[in-house]
Amino acid sequence: MGQVFIEKTEKTPLIVESTFDSSKHLVNFKKIPAKRVSASEKKNGVVYTPERLAKYVSDKLAEYFLLNNSICKIINPISILDPACGDGELLSACLSSLSSRGISSKNVSLNGVDIDPEATAAATHRLQSRSPTKIINTNGLCPFNTPNEMGWKTLREQLGSKEGFDLIIANPPWGADIREYMSLL
């Protein structure tokens, strides 16, 4: 399996993206200049997932999920959560990966959480026409600024998944400043 490395510098963050051949061996590295990160984005650990990485991770997740679940046995919607969904890149890639393996998009429930209201609006706009979608604007670490367990109970209820989710995919907010949430963890 290949690896993707993310390198940040203070002046200009760089995402080092890898490409894979059909046998999934690493064949090339390409440095992609990332946009400058604002103080707010840096505080919240904002790093959007590149499309190719989202596709690769989603394909792997779909493969593993379908190894353990026959398509014939899937009668309830597959519930997917991204607790730091940003603009919905990973959820979109998951939907595409499952669809390409014979799972109807109507049988997939996309659920996302993000602290950035602009990102949640973008994710909702991007996904709602493709599959049942619920995106909530709150902090995935401590939803609704409540202790983690209590916040996630409320969040699961609002997302309609009291029992949890079938699949969870995320690109966590690496480097986020979580000091203000420590008492809630």
N, C-alpha and C positions, 0 to 999 in steps of 0.2 A: 504494500500500500504506500502511496506517495504521501508527502507531507507538504503542508503550506505553512510558511513562516510569515509572521507579521513583524515588521521592524518599524519602530517609531523613532523619530529624532525630534528635538525641540523645534527646529526651524521648519522642516518640511517632512511630514510623515510619509513613509513609503510603504506600500503594500507589496510584498514580494509574492507573486502569484505563480503557481506551478501549473504546468500542463501535463496531461497524461495521454499515453497512447492507448489503443484499444485493450491492451493487456494490463492496464492500470499501472504501468511502470513510469516513473518520473523521466520525462524526456527533455524538459526545457524550463528554465526560470526566466521570468520577465518582470522587471521592475516597473511598477505603475505608480506615477505620482498621485498621491491622494490630495483631496482638497485641504486647504488649511483648516485647522480645527479651532473653533471658537472656544472661549473660556467655559461657556456653558456645556458645550459638547465634551470638552476635556473632563470637566467635573463629572459628567454622567457616563463617561467611557464610550462615547458614540464612535462606533466603527461599523460601517455598513458592509455587508457580506457581498463580495464579488459574485456575479451571476454564475460563472463557471464553478466556483467553489460550492455555491448553493446547489447546483445541479448534481455535482459529484456526491456531496453528503446526502442529499435527498435520494439519489439513486441507491446508495448503500442502505439507507434506512428502509426504503421500500423493499429491497431485496430481502433483508433480514426479517422484516415484518411478514412478508408473504411466504417465507420459508416456514414460519410457525403458524400461519393461518391460510387455509385453502380459500381461494376466491369463492368457491361454492358455499363455504361455511360463513362467509361474511354477510350477515343479514341486517345488522344494525350499522348505522353510519360510523365510519372510522373517524374518531375524534383526535384532531392534531392540535397541539399547543406549541406556540413559540412565546416564551415568557419575556422576551426582549425583541419583539417583532420588527421594530423599525418600520420600514416602508413595505414589509411583507415579502421580501425576496425569498426567504427560506420557505414560507408557507406556499407561495406560488410554485416554487420548484418541487415541493412535496406533492402538491396537487398534480403537476405535470408528470412526475415520476410514477405516481399511482395510476393515473389515467393511461399512461403508455403501457401499463401492465394489466389493463382490462378492468380497472376499478372506475365506475362511473363517478364523475365529479358530484353528482347529486347524492352519492353515498359517502361523501367526505365532508366533515364538519371542521372548518378552519377557525381556530381560536387564537387570538393574539393579545398581548399586553405590552404596553410601552409607556414610558414616562413622558414622552414628547407628544403633545397634542397634534402637532403638524404631521408627525410620522404616523400616528394612529389614523388620522384623516386620510393620508395617502394610502395606507394599507387597506383601509375599508374601501376606498374608491377603486383600488386595483383589484381586489379579490371578490367583492360582493356579487358581481355579475357572473362569476365562474362557479361558485359553490356556496352553500350556506356558510355565512361568515359572522363572527362576533369578535370585535376588536374593542378592548377597554383601555382607556387612558388612565393608568395608574402605575406605580412603581412595582415591578414584578418581584423585587426583593422583599418589600414590606407593603403589600397592597393596602391602599386606603390609609397609609400611615398608621397601621395597627400592627401588633405583634404578628410575626410571620405566619404562624399556624392559623390564627383567627382570621387574618387577612386573606389567606388562601382558601379557607372554608367559604368565606363570603364571595370571593372571586369565582370559585368553582360553581357556586349556586347561581351567580349572575351569568356565567357562561353556559349553564345548563348541563354541567358535567359533575354532579355531586360525587360520583364514584371515582372521578379522575379522568385520565386521557389515555387513548391507545398508543399514541406516539407523541414524544416531546422532542423538539429540535430547537437549537438555539446557538447563537453566536453571542455569548454573554458580553456585557459591557466591561471589557477588560480595562483595568486602570481607573475605574470609577472611584470617586471619593465617597466612601460609605460611612464615614464617621458619624454623620447625623442620624444614621439608622441603627447604629450598634446596639442601642438599648432595646430595639425591637426584634433583634435577631435571636 
